[in-house]
Amino acid sequence: MDRLRNKVIVVAGAGGIGGGLARRYAAEGAAVVLGDLDAASVAATVAEITAAGGTAVGTALDGADEASVNAGVALAVERFGGLDGFHANFASFKDGESGADILGLPMEAFDEVMRVNARGFVLCTRAALPEMLQRGGGSLVYTTSGAAFMGEPLRLAYAMSKVSAHALVRHVANRFGAEGIRANAIAPGVVSHARFEAVMDPDVVAGMAARIPVGRLGRPEDIAAMGALLMSDEGSFITGQVLSVDGGNSMRQ
Ligand SMILES: NC(=O)c1ccc[n+]([C@@H]2O[C@H](COP(=O)([O-])OP(=O)(O)OC[C@H]3O[C@@H](n4cnc5c(N)ncnc54)[C@H](O)[C@@H]3O)[C@@H](O)[C@H]2O)c1
């Protein structure tokens, strides 16, 4: 549990899964910068990490805004001396909220999801890479989704945005691999956490769990365990991959 000692990691997106990522990275010894639009959720997680003896600072961060993302990376460099890892984890779910298929989907919802999830992940990569290259290498991790390859009647923009992140992973891994940069996506299945439970019917949740081979929904800790491996030197031969962490829900080649 000490694999990330002396590493500096930015986690962008501090919700259910993001909180789990930040706690795990700090528990393994990393200095963490945690950013989100939601200042309260950032503050709560940073307080938890600090109380447990870890190192974390929080910041207001809009992952879809170039200046804001650059400021998040600059904060990591100023406070902790450089950057070794960046986990782009935030997402807009606006098209799912619209409840519409392609024919009814408001194009404003489509544009917003692509602006945040697709363009935002590109901005994060452009902000993080120069600092990592200066350091001699680093690990970029992106939270995507099983929606990228499962096919669904709704959430078209969400799925398309997550597919785009997979292309981004492969570009970064290929172009910068020789310079010590690794890039991978974690594609979660359904992950339960407080925000998720607040809006889900327990009977629906039980039905979902029954359809997953391991018989339960995911937890933020499941995603964080994969993230910690990818951020650590133990993951040094893993790059350019989309890794499903979903209890066997998708069994693709
Ligand atoms: N929970 C699941 O079942 C599940 C499944 C597959 C993939 N995912 C992915 O996991 C990631 C985290 O999702 P979650 O379940 O923790 O949801 P969540 O709603 O708890 O967290 C998402 C966070 O992103 C933040 N955010 C939104 N737009 C932002 C922006 N422009 N800049 C910065 N922060 C912004 C929100 O404020 C929120 O804190 C997302 O990328 C999501 O697509 C989740």
The ligand as a MOL file (V3000), in Angstrom:
LIG
                    3D

  0  0  0     0  0            999 V3000
M  V30 BEGIN CTAB
M  V30 COUNTS 44 48 0 0 0
M  V30 BEGIN ATOM
M  V30 1 N -21.2130 5.2930 -11.3950 0
M  V30 2 C -21.2810 4.5400 -12.4650 0
M  V30 3 O -22.0900 3.5830 -12.5080 0
M  V30 4 C -20.3830 4.7690 -13.6410 0
M  V30 5 C -20.3610 3.7890 -14.6460 0
M  V30 6 C -19.5310 3.9750 -15.7380 0
M  V30 7 C -18.7320 5.0930 -15.8220 0
M  V30 8 N -18.7910 6.0300 -14.8350 0 CHG=1
M  V30 9 C -17.9050 7.1930 -14.9820 0
M  V30 10 O -17.2430 7.4230 -13.7650 0
M  V30 11 C -16.9230 8.8000 -13.6490 0
M  V30 12 C -17.3730 9.3150 -12.3090 0
M  V30 13 O -18.7830 9.1420 -12.2040 0
M  V30 14 P -19.5150 9.0150 -10.7980 0
M  V30 15 O -20.3770 7.8070 -10.8460 0
M  V30 16 O -18.5490 9.1550 -9.6970 0 CHG=-1
M  V30 17 O -20.5120 10.2750 -10.8950 0
M  V30 18 P -20.6240 11.5560 -9.9580 0
M  V30 19 O -21.7820 12.3410 -10.4730 0
M  V30 20 O -20.6420 11.1380 -8.5240 0
M  V30 21 O -19.2530 12.3180 -10.2510 0
M  V30 22 C -19.0600 13.0680 -11.4210 0
M  V30 23 C -18.3700 14.3490 -10.9730 0
M  V30 24 O -17.9890 15.0960 -12.1340 0
M  V30 25 C -18.1090 16.4680 -11.7700 0
M  V30 26 N -18.1320 17.2890 -12.9780 0
M  V30 27 C -19.0730 17.3780 -13.9410 0
M  V30 28 N -18.6850 18.2580 -14.8760 0
M  V30 29 C -17.4640 18.7240 -14.4950 0
M  V30 30 C -16.5520 19.6350 -15.0530 0
M  V30 31 N -16.8140 20.2830 -16.2060 0
M  V30 32 N -15.3890 19.8630 -14.3940 0
M  V30 33 C -15.1160 19.2410 -13.2430 0
M  V30 34 N -15.9460 18.3720 -12.6480 0
M  V30 35 C -17.1070 18.1280 -13.2880 0
M  V30 36 C -19.4180 16.5240 -10.9780 0
M  V30 37 O -19.4830 17.7130 -10.2140 0
M  V30 38 C -19.2870 15.2640 -10.1360 0
M  V30 39 O -18.6630 15.5140 -8.8940 0
M  V30 40 C -17.5790 9.4910 -14.8490 0
M  V30 41 O -16.6090 9.6950 -15.8490 0
M  V30 42 C -18.6110 8.4880 -15.3070 0
M  V30 43 O -18.8890 8.6270 -16.6750 0
M  V30 44 C -19.5870 5.8920 -13.7500 0
M  V30 END ATOM
M  V30 BEGIN BOND
M  V30 1 1 1 2
M  V30 2 2 2 3
M  V30 3 1 2 4
M  V30 4 1 4 5
M  V30 5 2 4 44
M  V30 6 2 5 6
M  V30 7 1 6 7
M  V30 8 2 7 8
M  V30 9 1 8 9
M  V30 10 1 8 44
M  V30 11 1 9 10
M  V30 12 1 9 42
M  V30 13 1 10 11
M  V30 14 1 11 12
M  V30 15 1 11 40
M  V30 16 1 12 13
M  V30 17 1 13 14
M  V30 18 2 14 15
M  V30 19 1 14 16
M  V30 20 1 14 17
M  V30 21 1 17 18
M  V30 22 2 18 19
M  V30 23 1 18 20
M  V30 24 1 18 21
M  V30 25 1 21 22
M  V30 26 1 22 23
M  V30 27 1 23 24
M  V30 28 1 23 38
M  V30 29 1 24 25
M  V30 30 1 25 26
M  V30 31 1 25 36
M  V30 32 1 26 27
M  V30 33 1 26 35
M  V30 34 2 27 28
M  V30 35 1 28 29
M  V30 36 1 29 30
M  V30 37 2 29 35
M  V30 38 1 30 31
M  V30 39 2 30 32
M  V30 40 1 32 33
M  V30 41 2 33 34
M  V30 42 1 34 35
M  V30 43 1 36 37
M  V30 44 1 36 38
M  V30 45 1 38 39
M  V30 46 1 40 41
M  V30 47 1 40 42
M  V30 48 1 42 43
M  V30 END BOND
M  V30 END CTAB
M  END
